[in-house]
C-alpha cells in the first residue's frame, strides 16, 4: 500500500474521532444561558493580589538585599558602604541611606532606566563629588533623598520628573538662578537646616514650580519672608530664622495655605488681617516677640502663640463680628509663657463656640518669678474623661524642660 493511501486512511480515522467527540455536545450549554451551578461573581475589596514574580532570580548587587516579594527594590542601607554598587537595570527603588558614601559617580547608574526613588540620606556626600548630570539622566526619578549630607550647593541639574526633593540638614548656601527652573512637577521641597540667607531669593526661583505644595525653609538664616512663592503652596515652614516682619498682603498670593509655621523668629508686629486666609488650619507663631493678637480667620483650628510678650487676649481684635452662619472653627490655643494676668474674656466663647482647650501654663508676668493663672486649662466644654486627659497633659507639660520644648520646635519633619 502506497504512502498516500496510508495517509488518507489516517485522515479519515481522525475525522471520525473528532465527529464522535462532539456528536453529543450541546453548544447551548455554553452559549444558551448561565448554568444553574454557576455562582454570581462579587468583587472582594480585601482580596490579596499576588505580585507577579520574575521567571528567574532578579539580579542584585552582592552588597545589598533584594527581597523576592519586592523584586523592584534594592536595599543597601546601614552597611557601611563607601561607594555606590552597580545598580541592575530593573531596580525602581534604591535605598542607600546610613552609609559612608562620599561620591555619586555616573558609573553605577549606567544601565538604570526606570528608577523612581533614590535614598542617599545620612551619608557624607559633597556637591563637587556628584558627577554632573548623573541625576538629570534618570528620566523617571520621582523621589530623591539627600538630607543629612555635606552638600555645599544645590545638586543641579535634576530631572523634570522629580516630585519630592529632600535636602535638609546640609550646608547649602547657594541656589543658582536656574536651579529650580526645570522642576515643574516638584510638590515637596525640603531645605531645612542649611545656610540659606535672603540673597539667594533675589531671583524668582519658584516662578516655574506651579505644583509646589510644601516648602520647608526652617533653620536657615532668613531675615525676610521669601518672595514670589507659587500660589499652589499649602504648607510653609519658616521656623528658626530671624524674620522680623511680614509684609502687608503677603499671603494674598497664597490663598491655599493650610499650615504656616513661623515659631522661633523675631516677629513683633503683625498687620491685622495678615492671616485672613480661607483654608488656614494651623498657625504656629510661638517663641517670637509679639505684643498683640491679630484677626483669627474662620477656618483656623489650632493656634500656637506661646512664649511671646502678649499681655491681653483682645477678643474684639481676634473676632470683630459674630456670624452664626459661619462660625469660627478654632478649637485649641496655646498661650503659655506670655504676660497674661487674667484668662480670656468669656465673650470669646461666643466667637469661638468650638473651642475646647486653652493652655495658659506659666506666665512671665515678672522677670524674676513666673506666675500661673488659676485655670491653666480651659475646660468648659470638656467631658469628664476629656478633662482628665487635659489635666494629665498639663502635668506632663509642667514636667518637661525648656530644652524639651526647644528640641520639639527646632525640627520640622518634611512629611506633614
N, C-alpha and C positions, 0 to 999 in steps of 0.2 A: 504494500500500500504506500502511495506516494506521501510525501511530506505535506502537500496541500490538502490531501484528503484527511489526514490525521488532524490538521489544524481546523478544518471545517467541522469535524465531529466534536472536538473540544469546545468550539464556539457554540454549537447547538446545545451541548450539555450545560454550559454556563448560563445561556439564556433561559433554559428550563428551570434551573436552580433559582435564578432571580425572580422569575414569574411566580414560582411556588412560594417564595418567601413573602411576597406582597399580595398574594391572592386573597387572603382573608383579612387584610389590613384595612380598617375603616378610616379613611382620611378625615372624616368628620370628628373623630376623637380628638384630632389636633386642632382643626380649624373651625369646628362647628360649635364651639362654646366652651365655657370653663368647666372642667371636670369637677364632679362633686367633691372629690378628695382634696382639691387644691385650696389651701387656706389663703385668705386675703393678706397682702403684704402691708405692714405698718413700719414706718421709719422709727428707728430706735436712736434717740439723740445720744444715749450713753454707750453706744456700741464702740468698741475699740477698733480702730482701723490699723491693720498691721502694716508697718512700714516696709516698703519693698527692699529686698536685700540684693546686694551685688552678687552675681553668679560666681564671683571669685573674691578672695580676701582683698579688701581695699588697701592700697598702698599707704604706708605710714612711715614717717621718719623714725629711726631707731631710738632717738632720744625722747620720743613723745608717745602718747597713748591715743589710739583711735578706737573708741568703743563701737562694737558691732551694731548696737542699737542706734547710734548716731554716725553713720558712715561718712557724713559730710563734714564732721568736726574733727579737729586735731588738737589735743590738749598737751601743751608743753610748759605749763606753768609750774612754779615752785620747784625747779630742777637745777638751779644754779648754773644755767646756761650762760655762756659768754658770747655766743654767736647764734644767729637765726639758722635753724636747719633748713635743708631743701624742702620745699612745700609741694606735695603732689598736686597735679592739675585739678583733681576733683574736689579739693577742700574748699568749703564755703565759710567755715568759722575757724579762726586760728587764735588760740589762746596762749600767749607768751608772757603773761604778767608775772611779777615777782621773780625775776631772774637778775642776772648781772650783765645784761646786753648793753653795749655802748654804741653800736653802729647798726644802721639799716641799709645794707648793700642791695643792689638790684639783683644779684645772682640768685638768691633763694626764691625770688618771685618770677623767675624767667618763664616758667610754664604755667603760672597761675592765671586762670581765665575767668572763673566765676566767683571768686572770693567776695563775700559780702560783709564780713566782720573781722577786724583785727584788734586784738587787745595786747598792747605793749606797755601797759601801765606798770608802775613800780619797777623801773629799770634805771639805767644810767645813760640814757641816750642824749647826745648833744646834737644841736642843729647841724653843725658842719660835718657830722658823721652820718647824715642821711643822704644817700645818693640822690642827686637832683632828678625829680620826676618819677621816683620809684613808686609813689602812691598814685600819681596822676594817671599812670598807665592801667590802673585797676578800675576799669570802667563800670564794674558792678558793685563797687565798695559802698556800703551804706553806713557802717559804724566804724569809727576809728578812735581807739582809746590810747591816749598818750599822757595821761595825767601822772604825776609823781615821777618826773624825769629831770633832766638837766638842760632842757631846751632854753636857749637864749633868744631865739627868734621864732616867729610863726612858721610852721613847716609847709611852706609854699613851694610848688603848686600842689593842688589837690584835685581829685576827680569831681566832676559836676554831679555825679550820682550821690554824693555824700549827703546824709540826713542828720547824723549825730556826730559831733566833733567835741571830744572832751580833752582839754589841755590844761586843766587845773594843776596847781602845785608844781610849777616850773619856774623859770627865771626869764620869762618872755617880757621884754621891754619895748619891742618894736613890732608894729603891724604895717607891712608895706601897703602902699595906697591901693594896689590891685590884689591884695591877698585874698579878700573875700568876694571879689568881683565874679569869679566863676563858680560860686556856690549857691545857686538859686534854690536848691532843694533842702538846704540845711534848716532843720526845725529846732535843734538844740545846740547851743554853742556855750561851752563852759570854759571861762578864762579866769576863774577864781584863783587867788593865791599866786599872783605873778607880780611883775614890777611895772605895770602899765600906769602911765600918767596922762594928763589931759592932752599932751602934744600928739599922741597917736590918733586922736579923734578929729584932727583938723580937716582931714579929708572925709568925704562922705562914704565911710567904709561900708555901711549897711544898706546903701541905696538899692542894691540888686538882690538883697536877701528878702524876697517877698513872702517867704513861707516861715520865717523865723518866729518861733513861738516862745522860746525860753532862752534868755540871755543872762549868764552869771558873770558878774564882774566884781564879786566880793573880794575883800582882802587885796586891794591894789593901792595905788597912790593917787586916786582921782580927787580933785578938789571941786569940780563942777559936774553937772549932770551931762552924760554923754549925749551929743546932739544927733539929730536925724535918724532916730530909731525907726524901724519899719512899723507901720500900723497893725501888722499881724501879731505883734508881740502880746503875750498873755502873762508871762512870768518874768519879773525883772528883779535881780538880786544885786544890790549895791552895798551890802554890809561892809563894815570895817574899812571905810575910806575916810576922806577928810572933806566931804561935801558939806558946805555951809548954807547953801541957798538952792531953792527950787524955783526956777523962773515961772512967772505967771503964765498960765495957759500951756505949760509944758506938756501936760498929758492930753491935751485936746487932740493930738495926732495919734494917741494910743488908746482908742476907745475900748479895746478888747482886753485891757489889763485885768487879770483875775487876782494875782498876788503880787504885792510890792513889799520888798524887804530892804529897809534902809537903817537898820539899827547900827549903833557904834559909828556915828558920823558927828558932824558939828552943826547940825541944824538948829537954828534959833527961832526964826520967824517964818511961818508958812502962810502964804496967801489964803484967804478964807475959803475959796472954792477950789483949791488945788486938787482935791481928791473927789470931786464931783463926777464920778465915773459910773457908767451904767452896770458894769459887770464886776466891780471890785469886791472880793470876798475876804481877803486877808490883807491887813496893813500893819507892818511892824516898824515902828519908829522909836523903839526903846533905846536907851543909852545915848541920848542926844542932849541938847541944851534948850529944849522947848520950854517956853514960859506960858503959852496959851494953847487952848484946844482949838479945834477947827471944825468945819462942817463935816458931818458924817453922812455919806451917801446912803441911799435906801438899801442897796444890795449888800453893804458891808456886814460881815458876821463876826469876825474876830479882830479886835483892836489891841495892839501892844504899844503902850506909851510909858513903860516903866523906866525908872532912872532918868528922869528929866527934872525940870525946875518948875513944874506946874503947881500953882497954889490954889487954883479953883477950877473945878469941872463945870464950866459955864454951859448949862444945858441949852440956853437960848441960842448960843453960838453953834452948838452941835446940832440942834434941831430947831430951826427958826419957826416952823409951822407944823401943824398936825394935819395929816391926810389919812382919814380912816380907810380909804380905798387903796392906799399904797403905803402900808405900814412898813416901818424900817425893820430890817432883818437882824440887827445887832443882837448877839447872844452872849458874848464874852468880852470883858475889858480887863486888862491888867494895868494897874496904876501904882504899884508899889514903888518905893524909893523916889517919891516926889516930895512936895512940900505941902501936902494937903493937911488941913486941920479939922475938916469935917467931911462926912460922906456926901455923895452926890445928892442933889435935890430930888425929892420924891416926884417932881414933875417929869423926871427922866423916864419913869415907868409908864407914863402915857405916851411919850415919844418913842420909847423902845419897849413895846409890850412883850417882845420875845426874849428879853434879856434874862439870863439865868444865873450868871456869875459875874461879880465884880471883885477882883482880888486887890485889896488895899495893901496888905502886908505892912511893912515898916515904912514910915515916912521920915524924910530928912528935914524935920522942922528946924532943928538946931544943928549946928556943926558938930558939937561935942556929943550930943545924945539923940539918937533917932527915937521917934515916938511911934506908937502903934494905935490906929483907930480902934474904937470899941468893936466895930463889926468888920473883921478882916475879910470875910467872905459874905457877899450878899446872898440871902437865902429865901427870899420871899416866895418864889415860885418853885422851890425845890421840894420834892417828896422827901420823906424821912430817910430813905435809902440814899438818894442823891445828896442830901445834906451831909450825911455821914461820910460819903465819898469825898465831898468838898472839904470837910474838916480834916480828913486823913491826908488829902493832898496838901492842905495848908501846913500841917505838921511836917510833912516831908520837905516842903519848900523852906521851912524855918531851919531844918537841919542841914540844908545844902550850904556850901560855902560860896563866896563870891567867885572863886576860881571855877567852881562847877558851872555857874551861870555863864562865865566868860567862855569856857570851853564849849558850852552848848550853843552859844550865839555866834562864835567865831567861825564856824564851818558851815557852809551851806551845801547840802547834798545836791548833786547835779540832777537827781531824779525827784521831781515833785511828787 
